[in-house]
Amino acid sequence: MFDILQRKIADFKILWLVKEILDSNNKETGKGIPIGNLTSQLFANVYLNELDQFVKRDLKRRYYLRYMDDFLIFGTDKRELWRIKKQIAEFLKTKLDLNLHPKKANVFPTAKGIEFLGYRNFRDYRVLRKSTVKRFARRLKTYQSKIRNGKMEQEKLTLSLQSWLVFAKFADSWHTRARIAKIGGLIP
């Protein structure tokens, strides 16, 4: 990570600060980024930009999406996609010392929908993943319990609920949003 940033940043004071942040995470292995630190998302995007460039320039893939460490590549030739997967795995291992997740890195037809960023995406529509809805419903119930016990303010639940409803609005989810809003107390 530091080598990549060093190629782009000339200011020694900034490089010193970046090194301090990176070294604060795991002194034994010298690997990883400090999860929870505000720089983590930036560092992850900078680091995986190397993958983006490889996919676009070397593999010449037009239909490629990435958010943080999740990515999709679309194609019509199954054999070609398996070959690309192998090339990406090799690139990640040799250039970035990363591995593809053994269960999540797959080639499959899009007709079944693609789970990506909390949604199941189809060609013409998008729905929320069931696990996404269940996880948030559990969180709401936990928040409600904390409010009843005086350990949390109602405002936190309301803000969390409003944020989730905006996220859910990007899917075909009218009934689900109404049900969650009712659970959360926005609808009587």
Protein Blocks (a to p, Z undefined) as FASTA:
>chain_A
ZZmmmmmpmblklmmmmmmmmmmmmmmnopajdehiaklmmmmmmmmmmmmmmmmmmnop
abdcdehjaccdddfblklmmmmmmmmmmmmmmmnopacdfklmccddfklopaeehiac
dfkbccddfklmmmmmmmmmmmmmmmmnopacfklmmmmmmmmmmmmmmpccklmmmmmm
mmnopaZZ
